[in-house]
Amino acid sequence: MTGNEQKRTPKDGPRVEGGSRDARKAAAVVLEVLGGAVHPRQGAALLSVGLPRYYQIERRALEGLVKGCEPAPRGRREKDPATEAQRLERRLKVLERELLRYQALARVSQRAVGLTAPKAMEGKRRRKAPVRALKVVRTLRKPELEAAEAAAQG
């Protein structure tokens, strides 16, 4: 415990957290009025408001009290669609990383054992780099070959 805190007893009442200073003051005045310790006109004066405004504050306080006393819904609560979408996107990224990892592990395992790729993987279109590369080499060397042929003929 710090210096200003004292041990609380049941006689002290419940500890109420949060709320602005003005909101806490209004709540205390409303409870004093409802408890009979203060007249509504005195409560309005304590809050520096007129009597009609005091009754508005009292009504809102009672509505909040009743709403707070409603039983909480049981089971899973409905989630915000935006929050749920973000959660699902994070889960998708995790699963995609896992998929890539498992695919790499499967390829390494197949190579280690000497197996060929399963039919599903064989269906993938493979790049024909060597053939394409040779065509590019021929295209690049074509002027050289033509010059060499011309020199051999001439």
C-alpha positions as CSV (number, residue, x, y, z in Angstrom):
1,M,0.0,0.0,0.0
2,T,1.1,3.5,-0.7
3,G,1.0,6.3,1.9
4,N,-2.5,7.7,1.3
5,E,-4.3,4.3,1.0
6,Q,-5.9,2.7,3.9
7,K,-7.3,-0.8,4.3
8,R,-10.8,-0.9,3.1
9,T,-13.6,-2.6,5.1
10,P,-17.1,-3.6,4.0
11,K,-18.4,-0.6,5.9
12,D,-16.6,1.7,3.4
13,G,-18.7,0.5,0.6
14,P,-17.7,-0.5,-2.9
15,R,-14.8,1.0,-4.7
16,V,-15.9,2.8,-7.8
17,E,-13.3,3.3,-10.5
18,G,-13.3,5.7,-13.4
19,G,-15.5,8.7,-14.3
20,S,-14.6,12.4,-14.3
21,R,-14.7,14.4,-11.2
22,D,-17.9,16.1,-12.2
23,A,-19.6,12.8,-13.0
24,R,-18.5,11.3,-9.6
25,K,-19.8,14.4,-7.8
26,A,-23.2,14.2,-9.6
27,A,-23.5,10.5,-8.8
28,A,-22.8,11.2,-5.1
29,V,-25.4,14.0,-5.0
30,V,-28.0,11.9,-6.8
31,L,-27.4,9.1,-4.3
32,E,-27.7,11.5,-1.4
33,V,-31.0,12.8,-2.7
34,L,-32.3,9.3,-3.3
35,G,-31.1,8.3,0.1
36,G,-33.1,11.1,1.7
37,A,-30.0,12.9,3.1
38,V,-30.4,15.9,0.8
39,H,-33.5,17.6,-0.7
40,P,-33.6,17.7,-4.5
41,R,-33.4,21.6,-4.4
42,Q,-30.2,21.3,-2.3
43,G,-28.9,18.7,-4.7
44,A,-29.5,21.0,-7.6
45,A,-27.7,23.8,-5.8
46,L,-24.7,21.5,-5.0
47,L,-24.4,20.8,-8.7
48,S,-25.0,24.4,-9.6
49,V,-27.9,23.5,-11.9
50,G,-31.6,24.2,-11.9
51,L,-34.1,21.8,-10.5
52,P,-35.3,20.6,-14.0
53,R,-31.7,19.9,-15.0
54,Y,-31.1,18.1,-11.7
55,Y,-34.1,15.8,-12.5
56,Q,-32.6,15.1,-15.9
57,I,-29.3,14.1,-14.3
58,E,-31.2,11.9,-11.8
59,R,-33.2,10.2,-14.6
60,R,-30.0,9.5,-16.6
61,A,-28.3,8.1,-13.5
62,L,-31.2,5.8,-12.7
63,E,-31.3,4.6,-16.4
64,G,-27.6,3.8,-16.1
65,L,-28.2,2.0,-12.9
66,V,-31.0,-0.1,-14.4
67,K,-29.0,-0.8,-17.5
68,G,-26.0,-1.8,-15.4
69,C,-28.2,-4.3,-13.5
70,E,-29.2,-6.1,-16.6
71,P,-27.8,-9.6,-16.7
72,A,-24.9,-10.1,-19.1
73,P,-25.7,-12.2,-22.1
74,R,-24.5,-15.8,-21.7
75,G,-22.2,-17.5,-24.2
76,R,-20.3,-15.9,-27.0
77,R,-20.9,-12.3,-27.7
78,E,-21.3,-10.9,-31.2
79,K,-18.0,-9.5,-32.4
80,D,-17.4,-6.3,-34.3
81,P,-17.2,-7.3,-38.0
82,A,-14.1,-5.1,-38.6
83,T,-12.3,-6.6,-35.6
84,E,-13.3,-10.1,-36.7
85,A,-12.0,-9.4,-40.3
86,Q,-8.6,-8.3,-38.9
87,R,-8.4,-11.4,-36.7
88,L,-9.2,-13.6,-39.7
89,E,-6.6,-11.8,-41.9
90,R,-3.9,-12.4,-39.3
91,R,-5.0,-16.0,-39.1
92,L,-4.8,-16.3,-42.9
93,K,-1.3,-15.0,-43.0
94,V,-0.2,-17.5,-40.3
95,L,-1.8,-20.3,-42.2
96,E,-0.2,-19.3,-45.5
97,R,3.2,-19.2,-43.8
98,E,2.6,-22.7,-42.4
99,L,1.5,-24.0,-45.8
100,L,4.7,-22.7,-47.4
101,R,6.8,-24.3,-44.6
102,Y,5.0,-27.6,-45.0
103,Q,5.4,-27.6,-48.7
104,A,9.1,-27.0,-48.4
105,L,9.4,-29.8,-45.8
106,A,7.6,-32.1,-48.1
107,R,9.9,-31.3,-51.1
108,V,13.0,-31.8,-48.9
109,S,11.7,-35.1,-47.6
110,Q,10.9,-36.3,-51.1
111,R,14.4,-35.5,-52.3
112,A,16.0,-37.1,-49.3
113,V,14.0,-40.3,-49.8
114,G,14.4,-40.2,-53.6
115,L,10.7,-40.0,-54.4
116,T,9.2,-38.1,-57.4
117,A,6.8,-35.4,-56.8
118,P,3.2,-36.5,-56.3
119,K,0.7,-36.1,-59.2
120,A,-0.7,-32.9,-57.7
121,M,2.7,-31.2,-57.9
122,E,3.6,-32.7,-61.3
123,G,0.6,-30.9,-62.8
124,K,2.3,-27.6,-62.1
125,R,3.6,-25.8,-65.1
126,R,7.3,-25.8,-64.9
127,R,9.5,-23.1,-66.4
128,K,11.4,-24.1,-69.5
129,A,14.4,-22.0,-68.7
130,P,17.1,-24.0,-70.5
131,V,15.2,-24.1,-73.8
132,R,14.4,-20.4,-73.7
133,A,18.0,-19.6,-72.6
134,L,19.4,-21.5,-75.6
135,K,17.1,-19.6,-78.0
136,V,18.3,-16.3,-76.5
137,V,21.9,-17.4,-76.9
138,R,21.3,-18.3,-80.5
139,T,19.7,-14.9,-81.1
140,L,22.6,-13.1,-79.5
141,R,25.2,-15.1,-81.4
142,K,23.5,-14.9,-84.7
143,P,25.6,-12.0,-85.9
144,E,28.7,-13.8,-84.8
145,L,27.7,-17.0,-86.6
146,E,26.8,-15.1,-89.8
147,A,30.2,-13.4,-89.7
148,A,32.0,-16.7,-89.1
149,E,30.0,-18.4,-92.0
150,A,30.8,-15.5,-94.3
151,A,34.5,-15.7,-93.5
152,A,34.5,-19.5,-94.0
153,Q,32.9,-19.1,-97.4
154,G,34.9,-16.2,-98.6
